[in-house]
Amino acid sequence: MSSYDALAASYDGLMADGIYRRRADYLEKLFQKSAIPVRTVLDLACGTGTIACLLAAKGYDVTATDLSEEMLTQGMNKAAALERPPFFLLQSMPKLHLLELVDAVVSTLDSLNYLTREKDIRETFRRVFRYLKPGGSFIFDVNTPYKLRRMDCQLYTDETEDSYCVWRTFFSEKTKICTYQVDLFRLRADGAWERDYEEHRERAWSAEELTVFLTDAGFEKIAITGDLTRHPPKDTEDRWIVRCRKPLKS
């Protein structure tokens, strides 16, 4: 079972603390400082499409990609009431392919950490660069090495009225990968509970690695800040925001 196949239907309820609206507002403020006007946006690894829908509701022309059919189905259901819903595409990040260039690319809630191989994150950055207009912004966030190391041998639980989720986490210093073992229990209509299991893996990428990969892909004006701020990150930061742009002349 691929990542998020079982979690898709319960994801939004379990991730209620994802502060989506604040994140969408933050992205819009950054768009306003872009070197070019931002009208078209790609939401890379969009999950259930919450950010994509919020940006579409703000008037942006949004394309949203994800590798999980189930997550995209949730996104399309969510977008049905919008006047101009996002255009959803089933694609992996390293195989991104768009028909037209976009003004900005965003990726939120640590999607890039799921790229655990250097060749995959490098190829993703190259493809994002290819499909950005000159002067276009690339904005994404990642879980920090500090956070993923701190999650070693931890157990977390999340619950809603009809779901209960147990996360067991293990960090390997050798591979820099944090493995999430996820047991999800969902209440069925007949009153019985159904159990699913998934395993997720996130790579701890250092600020230096991300900067090198982005530079090699062609990006400039690379900046890393704390989450939802424009200030330098603290040593104990759980999430970084990474901003860069494609040169105006490339």
C-alpha positions as CSV (number, residue, x, y, z in Angstrom):
1,M,0.0,0.0,0.0
2,S,1.4,3.4,-1.0
3,S,1.8,6.3,1.4
4,Y,-1.5,7.9,2.4
5,D,-3.8,5.4,0.6
6,A,-5.5,4.4,3.9
7,L,-5.0,7.8,5.6
8,A,-6.5,9.9,2.8
9,A,-10.1,9.8,4.0
10,S,-9.1,10.6,7.6
11,Y,-6.2,12.9,6.9
12,D,-7.9,16.3,7.2
13,G,-9.5,15.4,10.5
14,L,-6.2,14.1,11.9
15,M,-4.3,17.1,10.6
16,A,-6.6,19.8,12.0
17,D,-3.6,21.6,13.5
18,G,-2.1,22.1,10.0
19,I,-3.0,25.9,10.2
20,Y,-3.8,25.8,6.5
21,R,-5.3,29.3,6.3
22,R,-2.3,30.9,8.0
23,R,-0.1,29.0,5.5
24,A,-2.1,30.1,2.5
25,D,-2.1,33.7,3.7
26,Y,1.7,33.5,4.3
27,L,2.2,32.2,0.7
28,E,0.1,35.1,-0.7
29,K,2.2,37.6,1.1
30,L,5.3,36.1,-0.5
31,F,3.6,36.1,-3.9
32,Q,3.1,39.8,-3.5
33,K,6.9,40.3,-3.2
34,S,7.6,38.1,-6.3
35,A,9.8,39.5,-9.1
36,I,6.8,38.8,-11.5
37,P,3.1,38.9,-11.0
38,V,1.7,35.6,-9.6
39,R,-1.4,34.4,-11.3
40,T,-0.7,30.7,-12.0
41,V,0.5,28.4,-9.1
42,L,1.6,24.8,-8.9
43,D,0.9,23.1,-5.6
44,L,3.5,20.2,-5.7
45,A,2.5,17.1,-3.7
46,C,-0.8,18.8,-2.7
47,G,-2.2,16.0,-0.5
48,T,-5.9,16.5,0.0
49,G,-5.8,19.8,-1.8
50,T,-6.5,22.2,1.1
51,I,-3.8,24.7,0.2
52,A,-4.6,24.4,-3.5
53,C,-8.3,25.1,-2.8
54,L,-7.5,28.1,-0.5
55,L,-5.2,29.6,-3.1
56,A,-7.9,29.0,-5.8
57,A,-10.5,30.7,-3.7
58,K,-8.1,33.7,-3.5
59,G,-8.2,33.9,-7.3
60,Y,-5.1,32.1,-8.4
61,D,-5.2,29.6,-11.3
62,V,-3.9,26.5,-9.5
63,T,-2.6,23.2,-10.7
64,A,-2.2,20.5,-8.0
65,T,-0.2,17.3,-8.3
66,D,0.2,14.3,-6.0
67,L,1.2,10.6,-6.3
68,S,-1.8,9.3,-4.3
69,E,-5.1,8.8,-6.2
70,E,-7.0,8.7,-2.9
71,M,-5.6,12.1,-1.7
72,L,-6.4,13.6,-5.1
73,T,-10.0,12.3,-4.9
74,Q,-10.4,14.0,-1.5
75,G,-9.0,17.2,-3.1
76,M,-11.4,17.1,-6.0
77,N,-14.4,16.5,-3.7
78,K,-13.3,19.5,-1.6
79,A,-12.9,21.7,-4.7
80,A,-16.3,20.9,-6.2
81,A,-17.9,24.0,-4.8
82,L,-15.3,26.4,-6.0
83,E,-16.0,28.6,-9.0
84,R,-12.5,28.0,-10.4
85,P,-11.3,24.7,-8.8
86,P,-7.6,23.6,-9.0
87,F,-6.7,21.3,-11.9
88,F,-5.6,18.0,-10.2
89,L,-2.9,15.8,-11.8
90,L,-1.6,12.3,-10.7
91,Q,2.2,12.7,-10.8
92,S,5.2,12.0,-8.7
93,M,7.5,14.9,-7.8
94,P,10.6,13.7,-9.8
95,K,8.4,13.1,-12.9
96,L,6.6,16.5,-12.8
97,H,5.4,17.4,-16.3
98,L,3.3,20.5,-17.0
99,L,1.9,21.8,-20.3
100,E,2.5,25.4,-19.5
101,L,5.0,27.4,-17.3
102,V,3.7,28.8,-14.0
103,D,4.4,31.9,-12.0
104,A,5.1,30.1,-8.7
105,V,5.5,26.7,-7.2
106,V,4.7,25.8,-3.6
107,S,4.9,22.6,-1.6
108,T,3.7,22.5,2.0
109,L,3.7,20.3,5.1
110,D,7.1,18.5,4.6
111,S,6.2,16.9,1.2
112,L,9.8,17.3,0.1
113,N,11.0,15.2,3.0
114,Y,9.4,12.2,1.4
115,L,12.1,12.4,-1.3
116,T,14.6,10.2,0.5
117,R,17.1,9.8,-2.4
118,E,19.4,12.6,-3.5
119,K,18.8,11.9,-7.2
120,D,15.0,12.3,-6.7
121,I,15.1,15.6,-4.9
122,R,17.7,16.9,-7.4
123,E,15.5,15.9,-10.3
124,T,12.4,17.4,-8.6
125,F,14.3,20.7,-8.2
126,R,15.4,20.6,-11.9
127,R,11.8,20.0,-13.1
128,V,10.4,22.8,-10.9
129,F,13.0,25.1,-12.4
130,R,12.0,23.9,-15.9
131,Y,8.3,24.7,-15.4
132,L,8.7,28.1,-13.7
133,K,8.6,31.3,-15.7
134,P,11.8,33.4,-15.4
135,G,11.5,35.3,-12.1
136,G,9.1,32.8,-10.7
137,S,9.2,31.8,-7.1
138,F,9.7,28.3,-5.5
139,I,8.5,28.2,-1.9
140,F,8.4,25.0,0.2
141,D,8.8,23.8,3.7
142,V,10.6,20.8,5.3
143,N,10.8,19.1,8.6
144,T,14.2,20.0,10.0
145,P,16.9,17.5,11.0
146,Y,16.5,18.6,14.6
147,K,12.8,17.6,14.5
148,L,13.3,14.2,12.8
149,R,16.1,13.3,15.1
150,R,14.0,14.2,18.1
151,M,11.2,11.9,16.9
152,D,13.4,8.7,17.3
153,C,11.6,6.0,19.4
154,Q,8.5,8.2,19.9
155,L,4.9,7.2,19.9
156,Y,2.1,9.7,18.9
157,T,-1.7,9.3,18.8
158,D,-4.4,11.3,17.0
159,E,-8.1,10.7,17.2
160,T,-11.4,11.9,15.9
161,E,-14.9,10.6,16.5
162,D,-14.5,7.9,13.9
163,S,-10.8,7.4,13.6
164,Y,-7.8,6.6,15.9
165,C,-4.2,6.8,14.6
166,V,-1.0,5.6,16.3
167,W,2.3,6.8,14.9
168,R,5.6,5.0,15.9
169,T,8.7,6.8,14.8
170,F,12.3,5.7,14.4
171,F,15.3,7.8,13.1
172,S,18.4,6.3,11.5
173,E,21.5,8.5,11.9
174,K,23.2,6.4,9.2
175,T,20.5,7.1,6.5
176,K,19.1,10.3,8.0
177,I,15.6,8.8,7.5
178,C,12.8,8.9,10.0
179,T,10.4,6.0,9.6
180,Y,6.7,6.4,10.6
181,Q,4.8,3.2,11.3
182,V,1.2,4.1,11.2
183,D,-1.8,2.1,12.5
184,L,-5.1,3.6,11.6
185,F,-8.4,2.4,13.1
186,R,-11.6,3.6,11.4
187,L,-15.2,3.2,12.7
188,R,-17.3,1.4,10.1
189,A,-21.1,2.0,9.6
190,D,-21.8,-1.3,11.3
191,G,-20.1,-0.2,14.5
192,A,-16.9,-2.3,14.0
193,W,-13.4,-0.9,13.8
194,E,-11.3,-1.5,10.7
195,R,-7.5,-1.4,10.9
196,D,-5.0,-0.3,8.2
197,Y,-1.2,-0.1,8.4
198,E,1.1,2.3,6.4
199,E,4.8,3.0,6.6
200,H,6.1,6.5,5.8
201,R,9.7,7.6,5.4
202,E,11.1,11.2,5.6
203,R,14.7,12.2,4.9
204,A,16.4,14.9,7.0
205,W,17.9,17.2,4.5
206,S,20.3,19.8,5.9
207,A,20.2,23.5,5.0
208,E,23.5,23.1,3.2
209,E,22.3,20.2,1.1
210,L,19.1,22.0,0.1
211,T,21.1,25.1,-0.9
212,V,23.5,23.1,-3.0
213,F,20.7,21.2,-4.8
214,L,18.8,24.4,-5.5
215,T,21.9,26.2,-6.7
216,D,22.8,23.3,-9.0
217,A,19.3,23.3,-10.4
218,G,19.7,27.0,-11.3
219,F,17.9,28.8,-8.6
220,E,19.0,32.1,-7.1
221,K,18.2,34.2,-4.0
222,I,17.9,31.2,-1.8
223,A,16.7,31.9,1.7
224,I,15.8,29.7,4.6
225,T,13.7,31.0,7.5
226,G,11.7,29.7,10.5
227,D,8.2,28.5,9.9
228,L,5.7,31.2,8.7
229,T,8.3,34.0,9.4
230,R,10.9,35.8,7.4
231,H,13.4,35.5,10.2
232,P,16.5,33.2,10.4
233,P,15.6,29.8,11.9
234,K,16.4,28.9,15.4
235,D,18.6,25.9,16.3
236,T,15.5,24.2,17.7
237,E,13.3,25.0,14.6
238,D,10.9,22.1,13.7
239,R,10.1,23.4,10.2
240,W,12.0,25.6,7.7
241,I,10.5,27.7,4.9
242,V,12.8,27.6,1.9
243,R,12.4,30.4,-0.7
244,C,14.2,30.9,-4.0
245,R,13.5,32.0,-7.6
246,K,14.3,31.3,-11.2
247,P,16.5,34.1,-12.5
248,L,14.7,36.7,-14.6
249,K,17.1,36.0,-17.4
250,S,17.9,32.3,-17.8
